[in-house]
Each structure stands twice: as structure tokens, then as C-alpha cells.
Amino acid sequence: MARYLMALDQGTTSSRAVLYDRQCRPAAMVQREIRQIYPRPGWVEHDPWEIWETQLAVAREAISQAGAAGSEIAAIGITNQRETTLLWDRATGQPLANAIVWQCRRTAERCELLRQGGHEGLVHERTGLLLDPYFAATKLEWLLDELPGSRARAERGEICFGTVDTWLIYQLSGGKVHATDPSNASRTLLYNISTLEWDQDLLRLFGVPPTVLPVVVDSSGVCGQTVPELFGHAIPLAGIAGDQQAALFGQGCSLRGMAKNTYGTGSFLLMNTGEAAPKECEGLLRTVAWRMDGVTTYALEGSVFASGAAVQWLRDGLHIISHAADSEEVARTVPDAGGVYMVPAFAGLGAPYWDPYARGALLGLTRGTTRAHVVRAALEAIAYQTRDVMELMERCAGVKIAELRVDGGAVGNQFLMQFQADMLGVPVQVPQIREVTSLGAALLAGLAVGWWDGLEDVGRLWREARRYVPMMPPSERERLYGGWRHAVARCRGWLSGLGEPPPLPVGPGRSGMGEP
């Protein structure tokens, strides 16, 4: 009898496998790092074979660690770094080039040309996204143009395109399945989130032959099975979701208006907006959260470039803390930030501002300012930025977020979590299971093979470890937040104000944001 679900979590810096039992308790977890390849400044690549080989290795090791057999795995769910782009030979499975990672900026000029040509309106209307090299379409276009003969081969159906989920499914199935799900398809700039089809106008715009595209299947549903020789048994491939959408599902945010925030180098705030595609909202991305039983759930997404990066800068740039964890203890040594604000716009500002000309600043310094005030200001900036995004989401969706579920490294910082609750004016909830991304993939797979009856059944599996409730008087909350908005205004347009050549417009994939 099957005892476990297996989640394959292929991220930007590592491949991970987690086995979950029926109570969603992790029974085994194995992780291996993957190399980051930088062929030129601004270019980022991964070796496709290394992605596959490390993912297979950790999956096998997790099964062994749990003392299980392949026959005891009910299904596999896959979650992945989004937007990273691969091309491979359909017959042999041989990659044609290294994967172009979501962080890669090599197609920035192409995006700018398309923007100047007036195409961003069409792209945003159909996909909910921005014209930015973060997304897959210009990466794919670049590969088809730069690899000799690849475009003609693609038109003959000899080549497969895929994001990382598609690449893993292809390898796991022995080349039998070339598929993705709507959460990943909606990050390519090629998928129409209203019609839920590959968009023919966008395919023409980016010069992508339809024959290269994977079939789009439900996020929860059996789309194939592994070849028996991989794990000693054929295991259903039953769940697929991009990492942030998987985290939304793993956080139990299955109802409209529920939201989660993932704190990493940057932060990703997603709100479930229900079964209707959200209206266009300047400053936020519209995306597919998941699809199951043919029913699509949508989300609004806001990306903050620098949250944990601000604390990393304190450690590695200023050397005023030795470890990121020290930030909480240092911040608590002062009653407030002493009027100091840090705006961590190291690479411009993300949502809701999208200002490539902004640069970081420390404001409000006096002779009384200490190291502790600066550290506290950095932590407070993380919470202020989250409020920026959350307020815009609420206005666009026309729904009030009643509580925010959180995950990522920063949730261990109790000072930050309390200040976050105070600044939002709603409870902040930390889950018992912190690995919500892999958990989301496992839950999607488990639903598909009948481990649970539906979303309500799955929702009951989410368990709270800690809740932070607002304690700050509303007047103080608004006074502090008003100071933050004043500080941000001082940083907006900094580079253009100095008369420097303006950088290319920045979208949500600007180097420096980082996925968690």
C-alpha cells in the first residue's frame, strides 16, 4: 500500500526531494546544490543534465532515507523555479544548450525594442505580465535564433521547449510526456490567461512555432508515469506548479482573498483571486495559480526586490552583524528606529513602484543614530514593502485580506513578524510545516490520486505554529508608514535625477530580487 507522496522541488540553487505521509509530515528530505553558470555579465545559465541528475539522485536518496520502496510512493508532485527556459531534441532528450535561468538579462534589449514597438499593451492584456527578460518567451526566441538550424527543426516538430517542470516530466516519463501546467505556462508570455490557450498572436510576435510547445494539463491530475527502472516501480506524475503558486497552495490559500508572503532574498506576495481572471492592475502581475478538474484559479502577484537582501547587506556590505539571525537581537536593543528609514532599492524598486531609476538610501540619520537603529530600519523596511504590495492587491481585487500566511527564512525573526502584523493591521500566521513549496506540490499530487476528497479536506491539513496579532495603535502604525512613503519618494528617480543614462526598464526579474 502506498505510504508516501514525493515532492520534487527544483529551485534556482538546488534540487530537493521530500517524502510526505498522509498527515503531511515530512518523512525524508534530501537536497543538493546545482552550479550557477555566468558566461557573460548579466547572463545566468544552468546545466540541464545537472538539473535532471541531481533531482533524480535526491529522489532516490529520499526513498532510501525513509526506508521505502518505489511501490510505496503514491504519486509525484513537481514544483520548480519558474521561467527558466530549455530546448531539447524530442527523439533523444539531448539538450541543445544550457538552460537560460529566469535571472538572465541577455534579452533586455529585445524587450526594450518590443516595448518601443508598442507591444507591451497586448502582452499585458493577454498574459497579465510585463515585457521583461524575466519571462520565458524572449529566452526561447533567443535560443531559436542563435542555435544553428534550431528554428527549422522546431517547425518540423523535432525540438521540445519547456520550463523546468516540463524538462523533468519528459525525463521521468522516458520521453513519453511533453507537458506543463497553467501556472508555469502563464509565466512564458505566450499563454493567454483568459482563453487558457497558447496565444497565436503572441507566438507570432515572438517567432515561436506551436510545434515546440508542451501540452497544458491540470496542475492536479495524472499526466503520465515514471519509467519503472528509475525507482523500481512506475509512479504516477500527478502534480505540477511553479514554486510561488505551489507555496500558495501549500499554505492552504484555496479561497478567494487568502494570501501568502514568501520571504527570501526578495519577497513574493500572492493573493488567491478566485475563478475569474483578475482585472488589469498596474504594478502587479496577474497569473494562474492552478487548475484542477478543469477549473482555473487565478492570483495576483507582487514581487519585492530586496527583503532578505537588506539583511544580507548589513552582514556582507556594512559588516555590522555577523549573521543574519543577529538582526533580531540587535534590533531589540532600541525601542524604535530613531526616525531612521532604510529604502533597500539596491536594484531599483519592484512592486508596486517598478522604478528602475530608484536607488537605496538611509534617511533620517542624526548623531544619535546607532548600529541598532540601522539594523532595525532594515527589518522594518521588509514589513513596509509588504504593506505597499498588500494594499494595492486589496484595491485591485476589491477584497480585504483578513490574515497573511508567511514562509521563508525570515519567519524565524519574531521581531520582524510582530512588526509585520503591526504594520498590516492583520494577523500574521506561521505554519507548522515550513517547506510549503514542496508541500503544495505533494498536496496537488495527492488530490489527483484520491488521498483527499477535495480542497476543504486539504485545507484542514494546514496547521498553525504561531500567530502574531497587531498590537501597535493605529495612529502609530500610520505615522510610521507615512514616514516610509516619504522616504521612498526621496529615492524615486534617483539615477535620472543625476542625469545618468537611464537603465533599461526593470520588470520583476531584475537581478538582485532573487527567488527564495
Sequence and secondary structure as in RCSB ss.txt:
>XXXX:A:sequence
MARYLMALDQGTTSSRAVLYDRQCRPAAMVQREIRQIYPRPGWVEHDPWEIWETQLAVAREAISQAGAAGSEIAA
IGITNQRETTLLWDRATGQPLANAIVWQCRRTAERCELLRQGGHEGLVHERTGLLLDPYFAATKLEWLLDELPGS
RARAERGEICFGTVDTWLIYQLSGGKVHATDPSNASRTLLYNISTLEWDQDLLRLFGVPPTVLPVVVDSSGVCGQ
TVPELFGHAIPLAGIAGDQQAALFGQGCSLRGMAKNTYGTGSFLLMNTGEAAPKECEGLLRTVAWRMDGVTTYAL
EGSVFASGAAVQWLRDGLHIISHAADSEEVARTVPDAGGVYMVPAFAGLGAPYWDPYARGALLGLTRGTTRAHVV
RAALEAIAYQTRDVMELMERCAGVKIAELRVDGGAVGNQFLMQFQADMLGVPVQVPQIREVTSLGAALLAGLAVG
WWDGLEDVGRLWREARRYVPMMPPSERERLYGGWRHAVARCRGWLSGLGEPPPLPVGPGRSGMGEP
>XXXX:A:secstr
   EEEEEEE SSEEEEEEE TT  EEEEEEEE   B SSTT  EE HHHHHHHHHHHHHHHHHHTT  GGGEEE
EEEEE SS BEEEETTT  BSS EE TT  TTHHHHHHHHHTT HHHHHHHHS  S TTSHHHHHHHHHHHSTTH
HHHHHTT EEEE HHHHHHHHHTTT   EE HHHHTTTT EETTTTEE HHHHHHHT  GGG  EE  SEEEEEE
  HHHHTS  EEEEEEEHHHHHHHHTT  STT EEEEESSSEEEEEEEESS     TTSEEEEEEEETTEEEEEE
EEEES SHHHHHHHHHTS   SSTTHHHHHHTTSSS TT EEE  TT B TTT BTT   EEES  TT  HHHHH
HHHHHHHHHHHHHHHHHHHHHHT     EEEEEGGGG HHHHHHHHHHHTS EEEES   HHHHHHHHHHHHHTT
SSSSHHHHHTT  EEEEE   S HHHHHHHHHHHHHHHHHHTTHHHHTT        TT TTS   
